[in-house]
Amino acid sequence: MASQVAVRSLRKQFPKVLAVAGVDFEVAAGEVFGLLGPNGAGKTTTLEMIEGLTEPDGGDIEVCGLRWRDEAPEIRARIGVQLQATSLYNKITPREALDLFGSYYPRRRATDELLELVQLQDKADAYHITLSGGQAQRLALALALVNDPEVVFLDEPTAGLDPQGRRSLWEVVRGMKAAGRTVMLTTHYMDEAETLCDRLAILDHGKVLQTGTPRELIASLGIPSVVELTFDGTPPDPAPLRARLDVPVEARGALWEIPTSDPKTMLPRLLAAAESEGIDYAQVHVRRATLEDVFLHMTGRSLRD
Amino acid sequence: MDATPASTAPLIGADRAPRAAGRHPHPLKLLGQQFRIEWRLYLRDRGAMFWTFLFPLLMLFGMGMIFRSGGGPSISLVRVQPAQESPRDAAFLRALNEAHLKVTTLDPAAAEARWRKGETSAQLESVGDGYRLRLNSYLIAQGSAAAAAASQAFLVAQARLHGSPEPERIPMVVESPGHAHSNTYAAFLVPGLIGLNLLTMGLFAVGMVTVSYREKGKYRRLAVTPLPKWVFLMGQILQRVTVVVLQTAVLLLAAWLGFGIRNEGSYLVFAALVVAGTATFIAMGFALASLASTVETYGAIANLAFFPMMIFSGVYFRLDSAPKWLQNLTLLLPLSPFLRVLRAVFNDGASLAGHGLGLALLAGWAVLAFAVAVKRFRWV
């Protein structure tokens, strides 16, 4: 399948920091592609270079098979962008904003259809300044879709949305995908990346650590399960348990995590060891490994840090 | 990681069929639309409406009424009641009244109280056998006129008392330099307020708005759409220009209906001057906006430019009594030459001839501001 977005050796140097240090990836048509990483990893800068907002210091970008240098207006006509913070006129209504932005494009979706899509019909004629954070975020999404774009770029689209708002955004993204459109988004929510994205690039310090489907990334860890012990109150020292089991025990406050590829044998051993060390845990859970574990494994840091 | 394509090959295969995107909207159609939306949003901004349309009218009517003196000159004098009215006092008072002086006679205590309040410009007092004129240093212009009239009246009264021939009075006429207006402060004020409107529009409705759009990321959102940037800027500028035209028309109409003041010069020259001023101050707004990255910094810079011009460029009063060096210095501010030329045309019906220096100064400011604005303008 043809690529809708391709970047190669992309670099961006800010006065004090190398924000993007040589990034390569391709996004296929019809794919939902996620850039995953902690704050400051270079996700937004990468996205803004692809959107034509930031001039790269090196590397190549192609969007819809076009290059910014040659065909900027044509690229802009074909892409939709939701910035991290969308600022509009204070006293414009969602209906007016959609009509206005729609008029900039060669083709456009009907305003009423967009209002319905993001469930803003009730607020269609209210001033922008009176919208709640979530409503403004939904309007920003509708504006990104106003030209029925081939590729949509969403920067942290669910930041600040309530759970219901997040789920309806996911539905919109899935609808885009079903219509054969390409979606590129940044997020630092694991569950979002895992359920929404066909493929992911994990970014840290301006570099792609790994790309793949969420399943591939998790499988690459080689440890599909994690046993969790939780404690009421202050947990004891994990060192004796570590020594007895001879496996890593990640102690994160009142939550200990023991990654394992064989929970069937590990679980009885762990419980016996805890018993003989007198470790008074409150709960035991076995869960499958997540992208959070992948990230922790690759960077030694949690995504939310 | 994905396979990296060879460096010379296109990143995406040529097999991708480009979608039929349709025609891009015509820039002029977009320009018309930007102009309309700018106007619609402007009309919703009550603050802007007040400062644009109501404030200049309030200034014109408020200050025009306070300093109103239509018809003949009205020069007033406070006369301190002498302990005993001598025949000489009575003769002097009669002569004063004949001199079209508005004389208010007060007992010494009341006169002193009024003097302390600063309301008296000139006061006539009896000192021993003679008189003394006390002039308020804050109102020296009015006081001097009263003093001159009083001195003439004194000579008349003296001549009558001595039976000698009365000295001839020199009639006093108060009039504007172009003979068009008789001391109507409102006539002086109208061009000043027009200039102030242009300055406010450039520094705040253009400059401040530009910085705030840039700081809040409005330009970034527009930058990812195919709307050409020049269309956005031109739409904004055209809207501001129509605001200025309307504002000026409203002021001229109010001045005519309220005070009977009309443009004494050519309307064509007057309109050309307003357009030139508008261009200069819009460019100045963009130029100053390129020096600041936050609204707070811009506010400081804009006020630094605004207040000296509002006070020293002759919007509300002439700086005739200021030191010469200060007058010369203020001539360098762009508003000063603009107002001088505009007043000459509007109040005195002058042509542009003889105003070469002022026009050159104005053009110099326009060129400088345009150069800075074009070179330093930033979207992000």
HADDOCK unambig.tbl for C-alpha pairs under 7 A between the chains (distance, minus, plus):
assign (segid A and resid 2 and name CA) (segid B and resid 12 and name CA) 6.68 0.50 0.50
assign (segid A and resid 2 and name CA) (segid B and resid 13 and name CA) 6.58 0.50 0.50
assign (segid A and resid 2 and name CA) (segid B and resid 16 and name CA) 6.44 0.50 0.50
assign (segid A and resid 3 and name CA) (segid B and resid 12 and name CA) 5.73 0.50 0.50
assign (segid A and resid 6 and name CA) (segid B and resid 11 and name CA) 6.01 0.50 0.50
assign (segid A and resid 6 and name CA) (segid B and resid 12 and name CA) 6.98 0.50 0.50
assign (segid A and resid 25 and name CA) (segid B and resid 2 and name CA) 5.98 0.50 0.50
assign (segid A and resid 51 and name CA) (segid B and resid 224 and name CA) 6.90 0.50 0.50
assign (segid A and resid 53 and name CA) (segid B and resid 224 and name CA) 6.94 0.50 0.50
assign (segid A and resid 62 and name CA) (segid B and resid 11 and name CA) 6.55 0.50 0.50
assign (segid A and resid 65 and name CA) (segid B and resid 12 and name CA) 5.57 0.50 0.50
assign (segid A and resid 73 and name CA) (segid B and resid 226 and name CA) 5.22 0.50 0.50
assign (segid A and resid 76 and name CA) (segid B and resid 224 and name CA) 6.08 0.50 0.50
assign (segid A and resid 76 and name CA) (segid B and resid 225 and name CA) 5.46 0.50 0.50
assign (segid A and resid 76 and name CA) (segid B and resid 226 and name CA) 5.23 0.50 0.50
assign (segid A and resid 77 and name CA) (segid B and resid 225 and name CA) 6.80 0.50 0.50
assign (segid A and resid 77 and name CA) (segid B and resid 226 and name CA) 5.73 0.50 0.50
assign (segid A and resid 81 and name CA) (segid B and resid 224 and name CA) 6.88 0.50 0.50
assign (segid A and resid 86 and name CA) (segid B and resid 221 and name CA) 6.63 0.50 0.50
assign (segid A and resid 87 and name CA) (segid B and resid 216 and name CA) 6.12 0.50 0.50
assign (segid A and resid 87 and name CA) (segid B and resid 217 and name CA) 5.83 0.50 0.50
assign (segid A and resid 87 and name CA) (segid B and resid 218 and name CA) 5.12 0.50 0.50
assign (segid A and resid 88 and name CA) (segid B and resid 218 and name CA) 5.84 0.50 0.50
assign (segid A and resid 91 and name CA) (segid B and resid 41 and name CA) 6.41 0.50 0.50
assign (segid A and resid 92 and name CA) (segid B and resid 41 and name CA) 6.94 0.50 0.50
assign (segid A and resid 104 and name CA) (segid B and resid 25 and name CA) 6.66 0.50 0.50
assign (segid A and resid 104 and name CA) (segid B and resid 225 and name CA) 6.95 0.50 0.50
assign (segid A and resid 104 and name CA) (segid B and resid 226 and name CA) 6.13 0.50 0.50
assign (segid A and resid 104 and name CA) (segid B and resid 227 and name CA) 5.52 0.50 0.50
assign (segid A and resid 105 and name CA) (segid B and resid 24 and name CA) 6.24 0.50 0.50
assign (segid A and resid 105 and name CA) (segid B and resid 25 and name CA) 6.77 0.50 0.50
assign (segid A and resid 105 and name CA) (segid B and resid 226 and name CA) 6.67 0.50 0.50
assign (segid A and resid 106 and name CA) (segid B and resid 21 and name CA) 6.34 0.50 0.50
assign (segid A and resid 106 and name CA) (segid B and resid 22 and name CA) 5.21 0.50 0.50
assign (segid A and resid 106 and name CA) (segid B and resid 23 and name CA) 5.15 0.50 0.50
assign (segid A and resid 106 and name CA) (segid B and resid 24 and name CA) 4.52 0.50 0.50
assign (segid A and resid 106 and name CA) (segid B and resid 25 and name CA) 6.12 0.50 0.50
assign (segid A and resid 107 and name CA) (segid B and resid 21 and name CA) 6.73 0.50 0.50
assign (segid A and resid 107 and name CA) (segid B and resid 22 and name CA) 6.41 0.50 0.50
assign (segid A and resid 210 and name CA) (segid B and resid 1 and name CA) 6.01 0.50 0.50
assign (segid A and resid 211 and name CA) (segid B and resid 1 and name CA) 5.21 0.50 0.50
